């Protein structure tokens, strides 16, 4: 059923169109500094090759497009991408139909992390996909100023089929940095490892990086005087939609006396949008993706306007996707960056599309409500519950645990009104109750602060 791939040395491409291999092999410079025309020409070529490869090899897309009456011969330009339907997360359940290679060509199986009890998705990778992943992370790390003189502490699981840990490891190796696979260890293990290896940068979830620093402080040591100079934050946002550091990120920079770099990535899109040293949004990667920002009806929104991030990850050979709906809301920053890169930047993710709350004509995301409070020492921990009122509007309840027992939390109303123009119902709970609820699914990784009962 599948033709063997052949490398066309004359044209420097694979015969099946498995494309970005020449970028992985550095036969092209990444498009970060290229002009608009060159970027568009190369990206169009890569996109058309990706589309052709996917429709030729994926039973899922071939059948879907046939049913929809889509002939890809009519897709000749990047803008024609809008003629293709959007791929949703739930479309990825049948890996067999999506797989584009002989199963023997799969060398690694990744699983998406299943938050809130959802079934994880299988992402099978070929060796070419692993090379793509390494290339992706090599460029991303280099963008945030990591080089071969750095020692990188990777505090993300390299096992349990997670993609992030292996991606950072492969990318760092490619960059010739020294890699410390600290993995899913405890705060004390990570701290000892930093001292032992003189690590200069940490890759990890912000709340974990905070725990490591706190462990040091609790043991009369100061993370600000450690060898760590860079914090590469994965998995959780570190900035609000105006690119202002969230309280936890500010606290981390102070605690470690280090710069924090925000990243955005997901297993399905197998790409990292990482901040450069100017630290104002994640640069797009035109040789690895086509990124679109779409409104509720699937139409593109102008740069600067918020919408759903839709990504076509180019060059994937195992389970390639076309126009994948990430469910994340953000916007594009078109202005040229001070670093000299010509690519647009992706602003911080403001929230998940399905978590969007409607409050008296205002839309707001639960994490925006919580981040207003998290910067205040009086706030200990909390979560948000939302349900439908009888009139179908959203009823938002904030469960807040406060640092002092005698605090009734009246100050929170003014804070919320001023910052997000939303004042939910507020219920004060004990610190123990809050911790129990927020960490119930996952003791080490992400906190669970939003419960949708709509
Ligand atoms: Zn930049």
Boltz pocket constraint, residues with backbone or C-beta under 6 A from the ligand:
constraints:
  - pocket:
      binder: B
      contacts: [[A, 276], [A, 277], [A, 278], [A, 279], [A, 281], [A, 283], [A, 337], [A, 338], [A, 339], [A, 340], [A, 341]]
      max_distance: 6.0
